[in-house]
């Protein structure tokens, strides 16, 4: 269970991370939207896991590689922004939040555009 302190720190990191990533997307990648869907901070406040939603989703892998490669720079930018609120900046880890893609797939299936059951049926029985 998350403590209030963890939630507060996660909120601070999430807000500043949005500014940093969207600023980078505006500068270098036109038409790309990066949103931070959730930040989870460990109980020792040593690590923060940020879940990102990236649109358009066909650029997801490429953008995640760029973010991962620049983790040190992003963490430094966060540390500068949060120095008055946080004594120590947690290590950052980034993950793709594909829940929006999942919702979109369900939406398509409900509209009859995609049938995930029919598409996954093969002649073989599952073990």
N, CA, C and O atoms as a GROMACS GRO file, in nm:
protein
  508
    1UNK      N    1   0.084  -0.120   0.000
    1UNK     CA    2   0.000   0.000   0.000
    1UNK      C    3   0.088   0.126   0.000
    1UNK      O    4   0.189   0.134   0.070
    2UNK      N    5   0.045   0.222  -0.080
    2UNK     CA    6   0.122   0.346  -0.091
    2UNK      C    7   0.091   0.441   0.024
    2UNK      O    8  -0.024   0.459   0.062
    3UNK      N    9   0.195   0.500   0.079
    3UNK     CA   10   0.176   0.600   0.184
    3UNK      C   11   0.143   0.734   0.118
    3UNK      O   12   0.159   0.752  -0.002
    4UNK      N   13   0.095   0.828   0.199
    4UNK     CA   14   0.066   0.962   0.147
    4UNK      C   15   0.191   1.027   0.091
    4UNK      O   16   0.186   1.097  -0.010
    5UNK      N   17   0.304   1.004   0.158
    5UNK     CA   18   0.430   1.061   0.111
    5UNK      C   19   0.467   1.009  -0.028
    5UNK      O   20   0.508   1.086  -0.115
    6UNK      N   21   0.451   0.877  -0.048
    6UNK     CA   22   0.480   0.818  -0.180
    6UNK      C   23   0.389   0.880  -0.286
    6UNK      O   24   0.434   0.914  -0.395
    7UNK      N   25   0.262   0.894  -0.253
    7UNK     CA   26   0.166   0.951  -0.348
    7UNK      C   27   0.200   1.096  -0.382
    7UNK      O   28   0.190   1.138  -0.497
    8UNK      N   29   0.240   1.171  -0.279
    8UNK     CA   30   0.274   1.312  -0.298
    8UNK      C   31   0.397   1.326  -0.388
    8UNK      O   32   0.399   1.406  -0.482
    9UNK      N   33   0.500   1.246  -0.359
    9UNK     CA   34   0.622   1.250  -0.440
    9UNK      C   35   0.593   1.206  -0.583
    9UNK      O   36   0.643   1.265  -0.679
   10UNK      N   37   0.512   1.100  -0.597
   10UNK     CA   38   0.475   1.051  -0.731
   10UNK      C   39   0.403   1.161  -0.809
   10UNK      O   40   0.426   1.179  -0.928
   11UNK      N   41   0.315   1.235  -0.741
   11UNK     CA   42   0.242   1.344  -0.805
   11UNK      C   43   0.334   1.456  -0.852
   11UNK      O   44   0.318   1.509  -0.962
   12UNK      N   45   0.430   1.491  -0.767
   12UNK     CA   46   0.527   1.597  -0.802
   12UNK      C   47   0.609   1.553  -0.923
   12UNK      O   48   0.627   1.630  -1.018
   13UNK      N   49   0.658   1.430  -0.919
   13UNK     CA   50   0.740   1.377  -1.030
   13UNK      C   51   0.657   1.372  -1.158
   13UNK      O   52   0.704   1.411  -1.265
   14UNK      N   53   0.533   1.324  -1.147
   14UNK     CA   54   0.446   1.310  -1.265
   14UNK      C   55   0.424   1.446  -1.332
   14UNK      O   56   0.434   1.458  -1.454
   15UNK      N   57   0.392   1.547  -1.252
   15UNK     CA   58   0.365   1.681  -1.305
   15UNK      C   59   0.487   1.738  -1.378
   15UNK      O   60   0.476   1.791  -1.489
   16UNK      N   61   0.604   1.727  -1.315
   16UNK     CA   62   0.725   1.781  -1.377
   16UNK      C   63   0.771   1.698  -1.496
   16UNK      O   64   0.824   1.752  -1.593
   17UNK      N   65   0.751   1.568  -1.488
   17UNK     CA   66   0.790   1.479  -1.598
   17UNK      C   67   0.708   1.510  -1.723
   17UNK      O   68   0.761   1.508  -1.834
   18UNK      N   69   0.580   1.539  -1.705
   18UNK     CA   70   0.493   1.576  -1.818
   18UNK      C   71   0.552   1.699  -1.888
   18UNK      O   72   0.564   1.701  -2.010
   19UNK      N   73   0.588   1.802  -1.810
   19UNK     CA   74   0.645   1.924  -1.868
   19UNK      C   75   0.772   1.894  -1.946
   19UNK      O   76   0.790   1.942  -2.058
   20UNK      N   77   0.861   1.815  -1.886
   20UNK     CA   78   0.990   1.785  -1.950
   20UNK      C   79   0.970   1.707  -2.080
   20UNK      O   80   1.026   1.743  -2.184
   21UNK      N   81   0.891   1.599  -2.074
   21UNK     CA   82   0.873   1.513  -2.192
   21UNK      C   83   0.794   1.582  -2.302
   21UNK      O   84   0.827   1.569  -2.420
   22UNK      N   85   0.691   1.657  -2.266
   22UNK     CA   86   0.613   1.725  -2.369
   22UNK      C   87   0.694   1.838  -2.431
   22UNK      O   88   0.679   1.868  -2.550
   23UNK      N   89   0.780   1.902  -2.351
   23UNK     CA   90   0.868   2.005  -2.406
   23UNK      C   91   0.964   1.944  -2.507
   23UNK      O   92   0.988   2.002  -2.613
   24UNK      N   93   1.020   1.828  -2.473
   24UNK     CA   94   1.112   1.759  -2.564
   24UNK      C   95   1.039   1.715  -2.691
   24UNK      O   96   1.094   1.723  -2.801
   25UNK      N   97   0.917   1.668  -2.676
   25UNK     CA   98   0.839   1.623  -2.792
   25UNK      C   99   0.807   1.742  -2.883
   25UNK      O  100   0.812   1.730  -3.006
   26UNK      N  101   0.773   1.856  -2.823
   26UNK     CA  102   0.744   1.977  -2.901
   26UNK      C  103   0.865   2.022  -2.980
   26UNK      O  104   0.855   2.060  -3.096
   27UNK      N  105   0.983   2.016  -2.914
   27UNK     CA  106   1.105   2.064  -2.979
   27UNK      C  107   1.151   1.973  -3.091
   27UNK      O  108   1.189   2.020  -3.198
   28UNK      N  109   1.148   1.841  -3.067
   28UNK     CA  110   1.210   1.752  -3.163
   28UNK      C  111   1.118   1.666  -3.247
   28UNK      O  112   1.156   1.620  -3.354
   29UNK      N  113   0.995   1.642  -3.200
   29UNK     CA  114   0.909   1.547  -3.270
   29UNK      C  115   0.770   1.607  -3.287
   29UNK      O  116   0.687   1.599  -3.197
   30UNK      N  117   0.745   1.666  -3.402
   30UNK     CA  118   0.615   1.728  -3.428
   30UNK      C  119   0.507   1.621  -3.436
   30UNK      O  120   0.528   1.516  -3.497
   31UNK      N  121   0.394   1.648  -3.376
   31UNK     CA  122   0.281   1.556  -3.384
   31UNK      C  123   0.285   1.440  -3.285
   31UNK      O  124   0.197   1.354  -3.288
   32UNK      N  125   0.385   1.437  -3.199
   32UNK     CA  126   0.395   1.330  -3.100
   32UNK      C  127   0.344   1.381  -2.966
   32UNK      O  128   0.381   1.489  -2.921
   33UNK      N  129   0.258   1.302  -2.903
   33UNK     CA  130   0.206   1.339  -2.771
   33UNK      C  131   0.252   1.232  -2.673
   33UNK      O  132   0.227   1.113  -2.692
   34UNK      N  133   0.318   1.277  -2.566
   34UNK     CA  134   0.362   1.185  -2.461
   34UNK      C  135   0.291   1.225  -2.334
   34UNK      O  136   0.302   1.339  -2.288
   35UNK      N  137   0.216   1.130  -2.276
   35UNK     CA  138   0.155   1.163  -2.147
   35UNK      C  139   0.203   1.063  -2.043
   35UNK      O  140   0.230   0.947  -2.072
   36UNK      N  141   0.212   1.112  -1.920
   36UNK     CA  142   0.256   1.028  -1.809
   36UNK      C  143   0.129   0.982  -1.738
   36UNK      O  144   0.064   1.061  -1.668
   37UNK      N  145   0.094   0.854  -1.755
   37UNK     CA  146  -0.032   0.806  -1.701
   37UNK      C  147  -0.024   0.776  -1.552
   37UNK      O  148  -0.122   0.793  -1.480
   38UNK      N  149   0.092   0.731  -1.506
   38UNK     CA  150   0.105   0.700  -1.364
   38UNK      C  151   0.252   0.700  -1.325
   38UNK      O  152   0.339   0.663  -1.405
   39UNK      N  153   0.280   0.741  -1.203
   39UNK     CA  154   0.414   0.729  -1.146
   39UNK      C  155   0.399   0.655  -1.015
   39UNK      O  156   0.315   0.690  -0.932
   40UNK      N  157   0.480   0.553  -0.997
   40UNK     CA  158   0.478   0.475  -0.872
   40UNK      C  159   0.616   0.484  -0.807
   40UNK      O  160   0.717   0.452  -0.870
   41UNK      N  161   0.618   0.529  -0.683
   41UNK     CA  162   0.744   0.543  -0.609
   41UNK      C  163   0.754   0.431  -0.507
   41UNK      O  164   0.657   0.402  -0.437
   42UNK      N  165   0.872   0.367  -0.499
   42UNK     CA  166   0.891   0.258  -0.403
   42UNK      C  167   0.887   0.311  -0.260
   42UNK      O  168   0.904   0.431  -0.238
   43UNK      N  169   0.863   0.223  -0.164
   43UNK     CA  170   0.846   0.265  -0.025
   43UNK      C  171   0.972   0.331   0.032
   43UNK      O  172   0.962   0.416   0.122
   44UNK      N  173   1.092   0.294  -0.018
   44UNK     CA  174   1.214   0.359   0.030
   44UNK      C  175   1.246   0.488  -0.047
   44UNK      O  176   1.348   0.552  -0.024
   45UNK      N  177   1.157   0.525  -0.139
   45UNK     CA  178   1.168   0.646  -0.222
   45UNK      C  179   1.294   0.644  -0.310
   45UNK      O  180   1.340   0.749  -0.355
   46UNK      N  181   1.348   0.525  -0.333
   46UNK     CA  182   1.471   0.513  -0.412
   46UNK      C  183   1.447   0.496  -0.560
   46UNK      O  184   1.535   0.527  -0.641
   47UNK      N  185   1.328   0.448  -0.598
   47UNK     CA  186   1.298   0.428  -0.739
   47UNK      C  187   1.161   0.483  -0.772
   47UNK      O  188   1.068   0.478  -0.690
   48UNK      N  189   1.149   0.534  -0.893
   48UNK     CA  190   1.019   0.580  -0.942
   48UNK      C  191   0.997   0.515  -1.079
   48UNK      O  192   1.083   0.523  -1.168
   49UNK      N  193   0.883   0.452  -1.094
   49UNK     CA  194   0.846   0.392  -1.222
   49UNK      C  195   0.742   0.481  -1.288
   49UNK      O  196   0.636   0.506  -1.232
   50UNK      N  197   0.774   0.529  -1.407
   50UNK     CA  198   0.683   0.616  -1.479
   50UNK      C  199   0.623   0.539  -1.596
   50UNK      O  200   0.695   0.477  -1.675
   51UNK      N  201   0.492   0.543  -1.607
   51UNK     CA  202   0.422   0.476  -1.716
   51UNK      C  203   0.378   0.581  -1.817
   51UNK      O  204   0.308   0.676  -1.783
   52UNK      N  205   0.422   0.562  -1.941
   52UNK     CA  206   0.400   0.661  -2.045
   52UNK      C  207   0.305   0.610  -2.152
   52UNK      O  208   0.310   0.494  -2.191
   53UNK      N  209   0.220   0.699  -2.196
   53UNK     CA  210   0.132   0.669  -2.309
   53UNK      C  211   0.180   0.757  -2.424
   53UNK      O  212   0.192   0.879  -2.409
   54UNK      N  213   0.209   0.695  -2.538
   54UNK     CA  214   0.268   0.767  -2.650
   54UNK      C  215   0.176   0.759  -2.771
   54UNK      O  216   0.130   0.651  -2.809
   55UNK      N  217   0.149   0.874  -2.832
   55UNK     CA  218   0.066   0.880  -2.952
   55UNK      C  219   0.143   0.956  -3.059
   55UNK      O  220   0.200   1.059  -3.025
   56UNK      N  221   0.148   0.914  -3.181
   56UNK     CA  222   0.089   0.793  -3.237
   56UNK      C  223   0.164   0.668  -3.192
   56UNK      O  224   0.286   0.671  -3.171
   57UNK      N  225   0.091   0.559  -3.176
   57UNK     CA  226   0.151   0.439  -3.116
   57UNK      C  227   0.252   0.370  -3.206
   57UNK      O  228   0.328   0.285  -3.159
   58UNK      N  229   0.256   0.402  -3.336
   58UNK     CA  230   0.355   0.338  -3.424
   58UNK      C  231   0.496   0.391  -3.396
   58UNK      O  232   0.594   0.330  -3.440
   59UNK      N  233   0.508   0.502  -3.324
   59UNK     CA  234   0.641   0.556  -3.290
   59UNK      C  235   0.681   0.520  -3.148
   59UNK      O  236   0.786   0.565  -3.100
   60UNK      N  237   0.599   0.440  -3.081
   60UNK     CA  238   0.618   0.406  -2.940
   60UNK      C  239   0.757   0.353  -2.908
   60UNK      O  240   0.823   0.402  -2.817
   61UNK      N  241   0.801   0.252  -2.983
   61UNK     CA  242   0.931   0.187  -2.956
   61UNK      C  243   1.046   0.285  -2.972
   61UNK      O  244   1.135   0.293  -2.888
   62UNK      N  245   1.042   0.359  -3.082
   62UNK     CA  246   1.150   0.456  -3.113
   62UNK      C  247   1.160   0.562  -3.003
   62UNK      O  248   1.270   0.597  -2.960
   63UNK      N  249   1.046   0.614  -2.960
   63UNK     CA  250   1.045   0.718  -2.857
   63UNK      C  251   1.090   0.663  -2.723
   63UNK      O  252   1.164   0.729  -2.650
   64UNK      N  253   1.046   0.542  -2.689
   64UNK     CA  254   1.087   0.480  -2.562
   64UNK      C  255   1.239   0.458  -2.559
   64UNK      O  256   1.302   0.476  -2.455
   65UNK      N  257   1.296   0.420  -2.674
   65UNK     CA  258   1.443   0.403  -2.682
   65UNK      C  259   1.512   0.537  -2.652
   65UNK      O  260   1.611   0.541  -2.580
   66UNK      N  261   1.458   0.644  -2.708
   66UNK     CA  262   1.515   0.777  -2.686
   66UNK      C  263   1.504   0.819  -2.540
   66UNK      O  264   1.598   0.875  -2.483
   67UNK      N  265   1.388   0.793  -2.480
   67UNK     CA  266   1.368   0.829  -2.339
   67UNK      C  267   1.461   0.747  -2.250
   67UNK      O  268   1.523   0.802  -2.159
   68UNK      N  269   1.470   0.617  -2.276
   68UNK     CA  270   1.557   0.531  -2.197
   68UNK      C  271   1.703   0.574  -2.210
   68UNK      O  272   1.777   0.575  -2.112
   69UNK      N  273   1.744   0.610  -2.332
   69UNK     CA  274   1.882   0.654  -2.355
   69UNK      C  275   1.912   0.785  -2.282
   69UNK      O  276   2.026   0.813  -2.247
   70UNK      N  277   1.808   0.865  -2.261
   70UNK     CA  278   1.826   0.996  -2.196
   70UNK      C  279   1.777   1.000  -2.052
   70UNK      O  280   1.751   1.107  -1.998
   71UNK      N  281   1.765   0.884  -1.989
   71UNK     CA  282   1.715   0.876  -1.851
   71UNK      C  283   1.795   0.964  -1.756
   71UNK      O  284   1.737   1.032  -1.672
   72UNK      N  285   1.928   0.964  -1.769
   72UNK     CA  286   2.013   1.043  -1.680
   72UNK      C  287   1.982   1.192  -1.695
   72UNK      O  288   1.973   1.265  -1.596
   73UNK      N  289   1.966   1.236  -1.820
   73UNK     CA  290   1.936   1.376  -1.846
   73UNK      C  291   1.797   1.414  -1.791
   73UNK      O  292   1.779   1.520  -1.732
   74UNK      N  293   1.701   1.325  -1.812
   74UNK     CA  294   1.564   1.349  -1.766
   74UNK      C  295   1.563   1.356  -1.612
   74UNK      O  296   1.499   1.444  -1.553
   75UNK      N  297   1.634   1.264  -1.549
   75UNK     CA  298   1.641   1.261  -1.402
   75UNK      C  299   1.704   1.390  -1.349
   75UNK      O  300   1.660   1.445  -1.248
   76UNK      N  301   1.808   1.438  -1.419
   76UNK     CA  302   1.874   1.562  -1.378
   76UNK      C  303   1.778   1.680  -1.390
   76UNK      O  304   1.769   1.764  -1.300
   77UNK      N  305   1.705   1.687  -1.501
   77UNK     CA  306   1.608   1.795  -1.521
   77UNK      C  307   1.501   1.791  -1.413
   77UNK      O  308   1.458   1.894  -1.362
   78UNK      N  309   1.457   1.669  -1.378
   78UNK     CA  310   1.358   1.652  -1.270
   78UNK      C  311   1.416   1.699  -1.136
   78UNK      O  312   1.348   1.768  -1.059
   79UNK      N  313   1.541   1.661  -1.110
   79UNK     CA  314   1.605   1.698  -0.984
   79UNK      C  315   1.614   1.851  -0.969
   79UNK      O  316   1.593   1.904  -0.860
   80UNK      N  317   1.644   1.919  -1.079
   80UNK     CA  318   1.652   2.066  -1.074
   80UNK      C  319   1.515   2.126  -1.042
   80UNK      O  320   1.506   2.224  -0.967
   81UNK      N  321   1.409   2.068  -1.100
   81UNK     CA  322   1.274   2.120  -1.078
   81UNK      C  323   1.221   2.089  -0.938
   81UNK      O  324   1.142   2.165  -0.882
   82UNK      N  325   1.264   1.975  -0.882
   82UNK     CA  326   1.205   1.931  -0.754
   82UNK      C  327   1.299   1.953  -0.635
   82UNK      O  328   1.272   1.904  -0.525
   83UNK      N  329   1.408   2.025  -0.656
   83UNK     CA  330   1.508   2.038  -0.548
   83UNK      C  331   1.452   2.098  -0.420
   83UNK      O  332   1.503   2.071  -0.311
   84UNK      N  333   1.347   2.179  -0.431
   84UNK     CA  334   1.287   2.237  -0.310
   84UNK      C  335   1.192   2.141  -0.240
   84UNK      O  336   1.163   2.157  -0.121
   85UNK      N  337   1.142   2.040  -0.313
   85UNK     CA  338   1.048   1.945  -0.254
   85UNK      C  339   1.113   1.812  -0.216
   85UNK      O  340   1.070   1.748  -0.120
   86UNK      N  341   1.216   1.772  -0.289
   86UNK     CA  342   1.278   1.641  -0.265
   86UNK      C  343   1.425   1.657  -0.231
   86UNK      O  344   1.498   1.733  -0.295
   87UNK      N  345   1.468   1.585  -0.129
   87UNK     CA  346   1.610   1.586  -0.094
   87UNK      C  347   1.690   1.505  -0.194
   87UNK      O  348   1.797   1.545  -0.238
   88UNK      N  349   1.636   1.390  -0.230
   88UNK     CA  350   1.705   1.299  -0.323
   88UNK      C  351   1.611   1.256  -0.433
   88UNK      O  352   1.498   1.214  -0.406
   89UNK      N  353   1.656   1.266  -0.555
   89UNK     CA  354   1.574   1.226  -0.670
   89UNK      C  355   1.580   1.074  -0.686
   89UNK      O  356   1.689   1.018  -0.694
   90UNK      N  357   1.464   1.007  -0.689
   90UNK     CA  358   1.466   0.861  -0.708
   90UNK      C  359   1.523   0.824  -0.845
   90UNK      O  360   1.519   0.903  -0.939
   91UNK      N  361   1.576   0.702  -0.855
   91UNK     CA  362   1.616   0.649  -0.986
   91UNK      C  363   1.490   0.638  -1.071
   91UNK      O  364   1.385   0.599  -1.021
   92UNK      N  365   1.501   0.671  -1.197
   92UNK     CA  366   1.383   0.667  -1.284
   92UNK      C  367   1.383   0.544  -1.373
   92UNK      O  368   1.487   0.504  -1.426
   93UNK      N  369   1.266   0.484  -1.389
   93UNK     CA  370   1.247   0.374  -1.483
   93UNK      C  371   1.122   0.406  -1.564
   93UNK      O  372   1.021   0.451  -1.510
   94UNK      N  373   1.129   0.382  -1.694
   94UNK     CA  374   1.017   0.417  -1.782
   94UNK      C  375   0.958   0.293  -1.846
   94UNK      O  376   1.030   0.203  -1.890
   95UNK      N  377   0.825   0.290  -1.851
   95UNK     CA  378   0.753   0.178  -1.911
   95UNK      C  379   0.643   0.232  -2.000
   95UNK      O  380   0.592   0.342  -1.978
   96UNK      N  381   0.606   0.154  -2.102
   96UNK     CA  382   0.495   0.193  -2.188
   96UNK      C  383   0.366   0.149  -2.121
   96UNK      O  384   0.353   0.035  -2.078
   97UNK      N  385   0.271   0.240  -2.113
   97UNK     CA  386   0.138   0.208  -2.062
   97UNK      C  387   0.051   0.182  -2.184
   97UNK      O  388   0.011   0.275  -2.254
   98UNK      N  389   0.022   0.055  -2.209
   98UNK     CA  390  -0.055   0.023  -2.329
   98UNK      C  391  -0.203   0.002  -2.298
   98UNK      O  392  -0.275  -0.058  -2.378
   99UNK      N  393  -0.249   0.051  -2.184
   99UNK     CA  394  -0.390   0.033  -2.149
   99UNK      C  395  -0.482   0.105  -2.248
   99UNK      O  396  -0.593   0.059  -2.272
  100UNK      N  397  -0.437   0.218  -2.305
  100UNK     CA  398  -0.520   0.288  -2.403
  100UNK      C  399  -0.534   0.206  -2.531
  100UNK      O  400  -0.641   0.204  -2.592
  101UNK      N  401  -0.426   0.137  -2.573
  101UNK     CA  402  -0.433   0.050  -2.689
  101UNK      C  403  -0.529  -0.065  -2.662
  101UNK      O  404  -0.607  -0.105  -2.748
  102UNK      N  405  -0.523  -0.117  -2.540
  102UNK     CA  406  -0.610  -0.227  -2.499
  102UNK      C  407  -0.756  -0.183  -2.505
  102UNK      O  408  -0.841  -0.257  -2.554
  103UNK      N  409  -0.784  -0.063  -2.454
  103UNK     CA  410  -0.920  -0.009  -2.457
  103UNK      C  411  -0.966   0.010  -2.601
  103UNK      O  412  -1.081  -0.020  -2.635
  104UNK      N  413  -0.875   0.058  -2.685
  104UNK     CA  414  -0.908   0.078  -2.827
  104UNK      C  415  -0.941  -0.055  -2.894
  104UNK      O  416  -1.035  -0.062  -2.974
  105UNK      N  417  -0.864  -0.160  -2.862
  105UNK     CA  418  -0.892  -0.294  -2.918
  105UNK      C  419  -1.029  -0.343  -2.875
  105UNK      O  420  -1.103  -0.400  -2.956
  106UNK      N  421  -1.063  -0.323  -2.748
  106UNK     CA  422  -1.195  -0.365  -2.698
  106UNK      C  423  -1.305  -0.287  -2.769
  106UNK      O  424  -1.408  -0.342  -2.807
  107UNK      N  425  -1.281  -0.157  -2.786
  107UNK     CA  426  -1.377  -0.071  -2.854
  107UNK      C  427  -1.402  -0.118  -2.997
  107UNK      O  428  -1.517  -0.125  -3.042
  108UNK      N  429  -1.294  -0.151  -3.068
  108UNK     CA  430  -1.308  -0.201  -3.206
  108UNK      C  431  -1.386  -0.333  -3.208
  108UNK      O  432  -1.471  -0.354  -3.294
  109UNK      N  433  -1.356  -0.421  -3.112
  109UNK     CA  434  -1.424  -0.550  -3.105
  109UNK      C  435  -1.573  -0.530  -3.080
  109UNK      O  436  -1.657  -0.598  -3.139
  110UNK      N  437  -1.606  -0.436  -2.992
  110UNK     CA  438  -1.747  -0.409  -2.961
  110UNK      C  439  -1.821  -0.350  -3.082
  110UNK      O  440  -1.940  -0.374  -3.100
  111UNK      N  441  -1.749  -0.273  -3.161
  111UNK     CA  442  -1.810  -0.213  -3.281
  111UNK      C  443  -1.817  -0.312  -3.397
  111UNK      O  444  -1.878  -0.285  -3.500
  112UNK      N  445  -1.754  -0.428  -3.378
  112UNK     CA  446  -1.754  -0.530  -3.483
  112UNK      C  447  -1.646  -0.511  -3.588
  112UNK      O  448  -1.645  -0.583  -3.688
  113UNK      N  449  -1.555  -0.416  -3.567
  113UNK     CA  450  -1.448  -0.392  -3.663
  113UNK      C  451  -1.342  -0.502  -3.656
  113UNK      O  452  -1.282  -0.538  -3.757
  114UNK      N  453  -1.320  -0.552  -3.538
  114UNK     CA  454  -1.216  -0.652  -3.513
  114UNK      C  455  -1.276  -0.760  -3.427
  114UNK      O  456  -1.345  -0.730  -3.329
  115UNK      N  457  -1.252  -0.885  -3.461
  115UNK     CA  458  -1.301  -0.992  -3.375
  115UNK      C  459  -1.180  -1.067  -3.322
  115UNK      O  460  -1.126  -1.154  -3.390
  116UNK      N  461  -1.137  -1.035  -3.199
  116UNK     CA  462  -1.016  -1.097  -3.145
  116UNK      C  463  -1.031  -1.248  -3.125
  116UNK      O  464  -0.932  -1.321  -3.129
  117UNK      N  465  -1.152  -1.294  -3.104
  117UNK     CA  466  -1.173  -1.438  -3.084
  117UNK      C  467  -1.155  -1.510  -3.216
  117UNK      O  468  -1.083  -1.610  -3.224
  118UNK      N  469  -1.223  -1.460  -3.322
  118UNK     CA  470  -1.214  -1.523  -3.454
  118UNK      C  471  -1.071  -1.518  -3.507
  118UNK      O  472  -1.023  -1.614  -3.568
  119UNK      N  473  -1.003  -1.405  -3.484
  119UNK     CA  474  -0.868  -1.387  -3.536
  119UNK      C  475  -0.767  -1.480  -3.469
  119UNK      O  476  -0.663  -1.510  -3.528
  120UNK      N  477  -0.796  -1.527  -3.347
  120UNK     CA  478  -0.702  -1.611  -3.274
  120UNK      C  479  -0.733  -1.760  -3.284
  120UNK      O  480  -0.660  -1.842  -3.228
  121UNK      N  481  -0.840  -1.795  -3.353
  121UNK     CA  482  -0.876  -1.937  -3.363
  121UNK      C  483  -0.793  -2.006  -3.470
  121UNK      O  484  -0.784  -1.960  -3.584
  122UNK      N  485  -0.734  -2.115  -3.431
  122UNK     CA  486  -0.663  -2.199  -3.528
  122UNK      C  487  -0.723  -2.338  -3.517
  122UNK      O  488  -0.802  -2.365  -3.426
  123UNK      N  489  -0.686  -2.424  -3.605
  123UNK     CA  490  -0.742  -2.558  -3.606
  123UNK      C  491  -0.700  -2.644  -3.487
  123UNK      O  492  -0.758  -2.750  -3.464
  124UNK      N  493  -0.603  -2.601  -3.414
  124UNK     CA  494  -0.550  -2.683  -3.305
  124UNK      C  495  -0.620  -2.650  -3.173
  124UNK      O  496  -0.663  -2.537  -3.149
  125UNK      N  497  -0.630  -2.753  -3.090
  125UNK     CA  498  -0.685  -2.732  -2.956
  125UNK      C  499  -0.574  -2.683  -2.864
  125UNK      O  500  -0.459  -2.724  -2.878
  126UNK      N  501  -0.609  -2.597  -2.771
  126UNK     CA  502  -0.509  -2.551  -2.673
  126UNK      C  503  -0.488  -2.658  -2.570
  126UNK      O  504  -0.580  -2.731  -2.535
  127UNK      N  505  -0.365  -2.668  -2.521
  127UNK     CA  506  -0.334  -2.769  -2.420
  127UNK      C  507  -0.372  -2.722  -2.283
  127UNK      O  508  -0.354  -2.794  -2.186
   0.00000   0.00000   0.00000
